[in-house]
Amino acid sequence: NIIRLLDGPYEDLLFLAGRATPDMYLYGHSVNVCILSLLIGKGLNLDNRKLLVLGYCALLHDIGMAKILDLAAKNEKFSAAEHNQIKKHVLYGQEMLRKFTGISEEFKLLITKVIYQTHERKNGAGYPEGLKGSEIHEFARIITIADVYEALTHPRSYRDLIIPHEAVKMIINNAEEDFDSEMVKVFVEHISLYPPGSYIRLNTDEIARVIGTREGLPTRPKVQVIIDASGQRIAAPKVVDLSAAPMLFIKEPVDETKMKLTDKKLALELKAMRWWVKGL
């Protein structure tokens, strides 16, 4: 179904992928990484069979965390020893997948190989084997980008999130060391420098939510202006395609939860939209 949804306008799907699950982050994380991985896969023109396998790998990439859920849900930063324990989730994932029934051995071996490599890095600084470049499976290289971006843009119990624009910049800046550069290029082309669901301040000082991307124009997305220059909610939000509005441009990205708004209801709504909350 995700593959099918990505065949059409996919901005709404990316907007939903920006939300987090409040009880256990892994639930939302796994689905979000699947969505982002398939977006990259489609951008690389993978056929439907490969996309299906990629989707399964992405959805299951952190399955080994099921063995250490209490540690994963810890409300503090991990100690060195705990971090080493977290790293073992790729081994636990292998063990769990080997017990799967109802799928071919070939398919099982492929999924096991891919999820084992999703924390490897282009320069060999990853784990568990320190693989480099093309030694890492194509699907694992895709999932790595999706996994890092998703983790950066979603809160953890011990830290706040990084806004999408800054996370995209971090991915770009680390492309030569950590990621497949061509895959990063495809990722940015499809998610843009201002991803759907993120917020920006226009040169008019109005605040807008990004609701659409424009291929080849990463700084000129389609936006919905929701707050006027005085900080008040706009009764009838207006949609502006910046690619067709030369006098308007993005002044800066903003963290919508840290704006000083007099409209307390709006401030609460903006914070709630980061989570899977009933009715939003």
Phi and psi in degrees as a GROMACS rama.xvg file:
@    title "Ramachandran Plot"
@    xaxis  label "Phi"
@    yaxis  label "Psi"
@TYPE xy
-63.1056  -43.505  ILE-2
-58.0934  -44.313  ILE-3
-63.7577  -42.8319  ARG-4
-64.0069  -32.6939  LEU-5
-75.73  -9.42203  LEU-6
-71.5997  -25.9843  ASP-7
-106.171  -161.808  GLY-8
-58.6322  122.293  PRO-9
-111.506  8.82204  TYR-10
-61.1982  -39.46  GLU-11
-63.5102  -36.3617  ASP-12
-66.1267  -40.4993  LEU-13
-67.5028  -34.6702  LEU-14
-61.9485  -43.822  PHE-15
-67.4619  -32.7265  LEU-16
-69.4029  -10.8141  ALA-17
-82.7657  -6.94879  GLY-18
-88.9629  158.155  ARG-19
-122.775  156.363  ALA-20
-93.3243  123.268  THR-21
-71.5944  -27.5081  PRO-22
-80.1753  -44.0979  ASP-23
-148.395  115.768  MET-24
-60.2171  -27.0338  TYR-25
-62.9749  -29.16  LEU-26
-61.3923  -54.668  TYR-27
-69.1647  -37.8244  GLY-28
-57.2048  -45.7403  HIS-29
-62.903  -44.1843  SER-30
-68.6401  -43.0426  VAL-31
-61.4262  -42.6625  ASN-32
-64.1633  -35.9192  VAL-33
-62.3528  -46.7277  CYS-34
-60.4489  -48.9907  ILE-35
-67.1043  -36.9963  LEU-36
-64.5985  -43.5812  SER-37
-67.395  -31.9084  LEU-38
-62.0886  -44.286  LEU-39
-66.4246  -43.8838  ILE-40
-58.4717  -41.8052  GLY-41
-66.9725  -36.7972  LYS-42
-65.0826  -26.1287  GLY-43
-89.2026  3.56004  LEU-44
63.1794  35.7349  ASN-45
-68.045  144.676  LEU-46
-74.9156  169.022  ASP-47
-61.1096  -34.3041  ASN-48
-64.3805  -45.0961  ARG-49
-66.8271  -37.6835  LYS-50
-62.5168  -38.7951  LEU-51
-63.5353  -44.639  LEU-52
-65.6869  -44.0376  VAL-53
-57.4214  -43.2333  LEU-54
-61.7864  -43.4914  GLY-55
-62.3025  -44.2841  TYR-56
-60.9862  -44.2242  CYS-57
-65.3233  -42.2685  ALA-58
-64.5914  -31.8719  LEU-59
-101.681  5.64875  LEU-60
-60.72  -27.4403  HIS-61
-110.733  24.0169  ASP-62
-60.2194  -29.4075  ILE-63
-65.172  -18.7233  GLY-64
-66.337  -16.4934  MET-65
-60.8377  -23.8671  ALA-66
-83.2681  -12.5804  LYS-67
-134.037  41.8089  ILE-68
-61.6682  -37.1998  LEU-69
-62.1704  -40.485  ASP-70
-70.1387  -41.3149  LEU-71
-62.0922  -29.3169  ALA-72
-91.0397  7.11011  ALA-73
-58.5386  141.184  LYS-74
-89.3773  8.60771  ASN-75
-129.396  164.526  GLU-76
-64.8246  142.092  LYS-77
-69.2885  143.248  PHE-78
-76.2116  170.489  SER-79
-59.5093  -41.2664  ALA-80
-65.6341  -41.2425  ALA-81
-67.5336  -37.2601  GLU-82
-63.8647  -39.081  HIS-83
-64.6208  -34.0128  ASN-84
-68.8355  -40.3659  GLN-85
-59.8196  -39.6331  ILE-86
-59.8249  -24.2802  LYS-87
-73.6766  -6.36487  LYS-88
-62.3946  -25.5376  HIS-89
-68.3682  -33.6  VAL-90
-71.7455  -42.0614  LEU-91
-61.8051  -37.96  TYR-92
-62.5338  -41.4122  GLY-93
-59.1214  -46.3804  GLN-94
-60.5437  -42.3674  GLU-95
-67.9689  -42.2553  MET-96
-67.8307  -31.2324  LEU-97
-62.7647  -22.3482  ARG-98
-90.2397  -4.60465  LYS-99
-63.3493  141.672  PHE-100
-120.582  163.375  THR-101
87.6772  1.39388  GLY-102
-127.514  155.746  ILE-103
-67.9853  155.194  SER-104
-62.3745  -36.8172  GLU-105
-62.2425  -46.0259  GLU-106
-64.8573  -42.2327  PHE-107
-63.1815  -42.6432  LYS-108
-64.2112  -38.8466  LEU-109
-66.0708  -48.4273  LEU-110
-60.9732  -42.5161  ILE-111
-61.0118  -43.5567  THR-112
-62.735  -44.7981  LYS-113
-65.393  -49.7353  VAL-114
-67.3184  -24.7812  ILE-115
-68.7494  -23.427  TYR-116
-105.991  2.49904  GLN-117
-70.2082  -9.27902  THR-118
-110.215  11.9752  HIS-119
-77.327  161.13  GLU-120
-131.459  152.56  ARG-121
-52.573  -38.2551  LYS-122
-88.7635  4.74765  ASN-123
86.8594  5.46603  GLY-124
-88.2038  2.9271  ALA-125
-88.022  -167.513  GLY-126
-138.174  159.587  TYR-127
-94.0436  -13.2421  PRO-128
-105.874  -9.53073  GLU-129
69.5897  34.1639  GLY-130
-68.8895  156.373  LEU-131
-124.692  149.302  LYS-132
41.3347  -121.99  GLY-133
-71.1801  -7.26579  SER-134
-66.6581  -21.4778  GLU-135
-88.574  133.323  ILE-136
-58.7853  144.372  HIS-137
-51.8135  -45.4185  GLU-138
-65.34  -37.6579  PHE-139
-65.6795  -37.0774  ALA-140
-66.173  -35.3105  ARG-141
-67.5046  -50.0232  ILE-142
-62.5942  -34.338  ILE-143
-57.0397  -45.4142  THR-144
-64.1909  -46.9113  ILE-145
-62.7186  -41.4155  ALA-146
-63.8553  -46.4671  ASP-147
-66.0612  -45.5783  VAL-148
-61.9442  -45.2643  TYR-149
-62.245  -42.6768  GLU-150
-64.7855  -40.2031  ALA-151
-65.671  -37.6084  LEU-152
-91.6382  7.73673  THR-153
-127.706  143.311  HIS-154
-72.9182  154.316  PRO-155
-119.673  165.947  ARG-156
-61.2385  -22.7752  SER-157
-108.914  1.3303  TYR-158
-157.29  161.015  ARG-159
-86.7  171.177  ASP-160
-83.5688  169.627  LEU-161
-107.25  133.034  ILE-162
-62.7158  148.97  ILE-163
-50.2823  -44.2562  PRO-164
-58.7161  -44.218  HIS-165
-68.211  -35.1299  GLU-166
-65.8146  -41.8249  ALA-167
-61.0726  -42.2627  VAL-168
-61.4812  -40.1269  LYS-169
-64.3122  -41.0104  MET-170
-61.2865  -45.8979  ILE-171
-62.2118  -46.042  ILE-172
-64.7386  -26.0927  ASN-173
-102.123  7.82496  ASN-174
-60.2105  -43.4902  ALA-175
-66.1995  -31.2935  GLU-176
-90.541  -45.0379  GLU-177
-105.612  -30.9311  ASP-178
-123.881  166.592  PHE-179
-74.6793  115.734  ASP-180
-60.499  -38.95  SER-181
-66.5507  -38.0447  GLU-182
-69.7557  -35.5422  MET-183
-63.6588  -40.9401  VAL-184
-59.3818  -45.0696  LYS-185
-63.8413  -42.2419  VAL-186
-58.5072  -48.8192  PHE-187
-67.1547  -37.1816  VAL-188
-60.6371  -32.9058  GLU-189
-94.4575  -26.8595  HIS-190
-101.944  -18.3197  ILE-191
69.5769  173.587  SER-192
-75.2406  -18.5251  LEU-193
-126.584  85.3705  TYR-194
-61.4779  151.283  PRO-195
-54.8323  135.921  PRO-196
96.6156  -15.7389  GLY-197
-85.4657  170.215  SER-198
-121.797  146.264  TYR-199
-138.261  158.838  ILE-200
-106.673  127.104  ARG-201
-81.6296  169.094  LEU-202
-65.8835  -12.464  ASN-203
-87.1353  -0.683692  THR-204
72.8215  8.43958  ASP-205
-78.3088  150.952  GLU-206
-103.169  134.254  ILE-207
-134.914  152.793  ALA-208
-99.6234  133.258  ARG-209
-73.8503  126.124  VAL-210
-121.637  -3.64435  ILE-211
-163.122  152.13  GLY-212
-107.129  161.169  THR-213
-127.123  112.993  ARG-214
-57.265  129.713  GLU-215
84.0471  -5.69216  GLY-216
-130.699  69.8345  LEU-217
-66.0237  -15.5593  PRO-218
-106.295  7.76293  THR-219
-127.594  61.4208  ARG-220
-76.6999  176.461  PRO-221
-90.9942  130.853  LYS-222
-130.534  159.562  VAL-223
-117.399  113.136  GLN-224
-76.738  121.904  VAL-225
-119.043  -17.4212  ILE-226
-132.671  131.522  ILE-227
-79.7853  177.795  ASP-228
-63.7524  -20.3428  ALA-229
-91.3708  0.818162  SER-230
89.8269  13.851  GLY-231
-100.213  146.44  GLN-232
-62.8976  135.962  ARG-233
-85.0915  124.61  ILE-234
-59.184  -41.648  ALA-235
-123.365  89.5808  ALA-236
-52.204  137.197  PRO-237
-106.257  142.804  LYS-238
-97.7068  131.786  VAL-239
-130.493  127.673  VAL-240
-93.5981  105.912  ASP-241
-65.3985  -20.8875  LEU-242
-69.4468  -16.74  SER-243
-116.085  13.8002  ALA-244
-129.845  79.6149  ALA-245
-61.699  -21.969  PRO-246
-84.0329  -9.93817  MET-247
-108.402  143.183  LEU-248
-152.787  163.67  PHE-249
-80.2631  122.41  ILE-250
-81.3776  -41.7468  LYS-251
-170.146  155.576  GLU-252
-78.2952  154.492  PRO-253
-133.84  153.18  VAL-254
-91.8558  108.85  ASP-255
-64.9331  -19.123  GLU-256
-87.3987  -6.76034  THR-257
-115.207  8.12739  LYS-258
-74.9653  143.712  MET-259
-87.2906  97.4932  LYS-260
-110.918  139.628  LEU-261
-79.9369  -22.156  THR-262
-82.7186  94.0266  ASP-263
-65.2984  -33.3959  LYS-264
-64.595  -42.8021  LYS-265
-64.6228  -42.3575  LEU-266
-59.169  -40.8486  ALA-267
-67.9725  -40.7402  LEU-268
-61.6215  -42.0951  GLU-269
-64.4597  -39.1001  LEU-270
-68.5595  -40.8728  LYS-271
-66.1742  -27.9234  ALA-272
-71.5257  -7.19957  MET-273
-81.5623  -9.14169  ARG-274
-123.02  161.001  TRP-275
-78.1335  93.4501  TRP-276
-116.631  131.767  VAL-277
-56.954  128.83  LYS-278
96.7387  -7.11481  GLY-279
